[in-house]
Amino acid sequence: MNYIEVNFSCHPASEIINDILSATLGEIGFESFIENKNGIVGYIRKDIFNVKNIEDVLSEFPIESEISFDYKEIEDRNWNEEWEKHYFEPLVIDNKCIIKSTFHNVTETYDYNILIDPKMAFGTGHHQTTELMIREILKENLTEKTVLDMGCGTAILAILASMRGAKAVTAIDIDRWAYDNAIENIALNNIANVSVSIGDADILPRQEVFDIIFANINRNILLADIHIYAKALNVGGSLYMSGFYTEDIELIKIECEKNGLTFCYNTKKNNWACAKFTK
């Protein structure tokens, strides 16, 4: 499968601009991003690439910034080599969990040692939202719980949930790349109790209810699907959501309360938020 590589130059360039830009581009089909000193490089499948969609995103960009872009077609390649060269470094969280790849030479061991070969799927743990969710998993008692990882990407959250004692984990993503990569990473970590499906929240009513749901997607999809998550959550269960900004917390809370979910707390990092709700 061929991809389009789009180079976005931002003036001024900043982490928050990169974060907002990658989040909005993700809504039009971009699958992965690499940061550089001038902005970000994004990757999108050739068959869904549309210049006008990008121009529409930039015309409605919420922060004052001059953003230009150029693009080129690239052939399928070894994405592990790309990540190794450009971005993916081992990540240690709370001195308990390390996320690394097969190309990393790390001798230290931690309570949870997760191997991720990301390829095109986004989710190495380096993004603030993934890190926020990982910290919640490290705090939550998952022993003998049924868990859903919605929008699983590389399946990093599903893998950690299994390592933390979950009885069974369901991982779902709408993207075929993510689905294939999740299966590979699950096997890489010798995990036997994680099942992976392709689809969105609409497939949940046909499946079992869960004790814990982790949904790290984006604000608009979360708002549209909260009513489905509420139905798929056991009474007394917990819903963790991330992929939105701190200013969006009130919108998320209002929609959750409409669906019988109670707000517990939220955490944040660099204006990204993670919120916990219970049923």
N, C-alpha and C positions, 0 to 999 in steps of 0.2 A: 504494500500500500504506500503510495507516494504522499508526501506532506508538503505544505507550504510553510516556509520559515519567514516570519514577519518580524522585522527589526523596528522597534518603537523607540524613538529618541524624544526624551522629555526635557523641557526647559521651563522651570528648573527641574532637576531630577531629585527625587526623594523617595524614601521607603514607603511613605503613605501613598504617594502617587502611584508607585509601582503596585502596591497592594490593591488599590481601588481599580486600577487599569486591568490587572490580571483577573480580578473578580468579575468585572463587567465583560471582559473578553471571553471568560469561561461560559457566560450565558449564551454566546453565539457560536460555541463549538470549539474554542481553543482548548487543547488538552494539557499542555505543559508549557512552563515558562522557565527561562534562565535570566537572572538579573545581571546587569553589567553597570558600569559607572554612568552610562548615559540614559538608562531606562531598562527595558526588558526585551527579550527575544521570545516570541510565542510561536507555537506549532499547532497547525490545524490541518485536518485532512483535506486533500485537494478537491475531493468531490463536494465538500460543503463550503469551501472558501468563497467569500463574496466581499469584494472591496466596499460596496455600498454599506454593508452591515458594519464594517469597521468605521467607515466615515460617520455613520449614525451614532455609534458609541462615542466617538471623539467629539461630535457636535454637542452631545448632551453630557459631557464630562463635568462632574460637579465641582471640581477644583480648578481654579484659574491656572492653566498651564499650557504651554505651546507644545503640542505633540505631533510629530511627523512620523511617517513610516515608509518603509520600502520592503519589498518581498521577493522571494525567489522560490522556485520549486526544488525540492530535494528528494532524492531517492530514499527508500527504506534503508535503514542502517543499524548498526549495533548501538542501541541507545544506552547500554551500560557503559560503553566507552565514552559516549558523549557526556553522561553524568559524571563519570570519573574525571574527565578532563576539565569540566566547567563548573560543577556545582556540588555534587553530593559528597559531603564529608561525614564521618561518623558523628553521631549526635548522642550525647549522654544527658538523661533527664533525671533530676533529683538523685543522682548518684546510684540509681536503682536499675535504670533501664538504658540499654545502648541499642541504637539503630544503626546498622552498618550493612555493607554489601559484601558480596563474595570477593570483590577486588580490593577490599581493605585488609591491611595487615595490622590487626589490633590484638594484643596479647591479654589485655585486662579482661576480666569477666565480671559480670554484674548479676543481680537477681534475675533479670530478664534480658536475654540476648537475642535480638530480633534481626534476622537477615532479610534484607529487601533488595531485590534487583528491579528497580523502578521502570525501566524501559520508558514508554511514553506516558504511562499513568502517573498522575500527580499524587504525591502522598508519602514523601520520605520522612516526614516528621518535622522538617525544617520550617514549614509554614506555621505561623502563630496559632492558627485554628487547630491544626493537627496536634501541636504540642499541648494546647489547652485541654484537648480531649484525652490525650495520653495521661496527663496529670490527674484527671478525674478517674480514669480507669485504675490508676495506681492507688487511689484513695478508696474506691468503691469495693465493697465485699461482693464478689461475683461467684463465690463458691456455690456450685450446683444451680446456678441461675441460667435461664435461657436468655440469649442476647441477640439483638439485631444490630448489625452495622450497615446503616443505610447510606448509600453513596460511598461504597467501600474503597474505591480507588485501588491502591496496592494491597488492601486488606490488612494494613498495619494495625488498625484498631481491633479487628476481629482476631488477629493472631495474638495480640496482647491479652485480650479478654479470655481466650482459651488458656493461655499461660497462667492467668490469674484465677483459674479454677472454674470457669463457666462450664455448665453441663453440655450445652449445645449452642452453637453460634451460627446465625444465618447472615451472610454477606450479600448485598445486592448493589448492583451498579447498572446504569443504563448504557454504558459504553462497552463495546466488545473488547477493545484494548484492555480496559480495566479488568473485565471479566477474566480474560486469558492470563493477565499478569497476576491477578489475585490468586488464581489456582496454582500458578508456578510458585509464588511466594509462600503459600500455605504448605505446599509440598517441601519447599526448601527448609522450612522450620519444623518439619515432621509433625504437623498438626493433623489430627484425625477427626476432629469433631466440628469442623467448619464447613458448611455447604455454601456454594456460591450460585447466584442466579442473575440472569440479565433481566432488567426491567426497571420500573419506577415504583412509586408507592402504590399504584393501582393493583399490583399483584399481591399486596399484603392481605386483603380480606380472604384470599384463598389459602392462607397459611395460618399456622398457629399463632397464639398471642405470646408476648414476651414479657419477661420480668424487667429487662433493661433494654432501652433503645438508645443507640448513639447515632445521631444524624448530623453529619458535617457536610453541608451542601452550600446553599446560599439563601439569602433572606427570602427572595420571592418564591422559591420552591418550598422552603420550610413553611411559609405562611399558607401556601396552597395545600400543603399536605398534613398540617398539624391535626386536622380532624381524622385523618386516616391513622396517624400514629396513636392518637388517643384510643381509637377502637382496638388497635393491635397491642395495647399495653394492658397487662394484668392489673387488677386493683391492688394498690400498694406498690406498684412498680414505678420506675424512674425513667424519665426522658431527658437525655442530655442533647443539647443542640449547639452547634457552632457554625461559622461561615458567614457571620454578620457583624456589623459594627456596634459599638456601645450605644450609639444614638438610635439603633433599631430595637433595643431591648424592650421598650414599652410596647411597640407594635407586636412583638413576639409574645409578650405577657398577655396582652389583651386577647389575642387569638387563642392562646392556651386556656385562659380562664373561661372563654366561651365554650370550650370543649371539656370542661370538668377537670382541668389540670391546675395544680397549685404551684406557684413560684416558690422556689427554695432559696436560691442565691445565684449570683453570676460571678465569673472571674473574667479577667481581661488581660490582654497584652498588646501594646502598641495600637490601641483603639479597636482591636478585634475582641469579640466577646464569646463566652461560652456560658450557657444558662442551664440550670437543673430545674426540672419540674417533676412533681409526683402526682399519681392518680389515686 
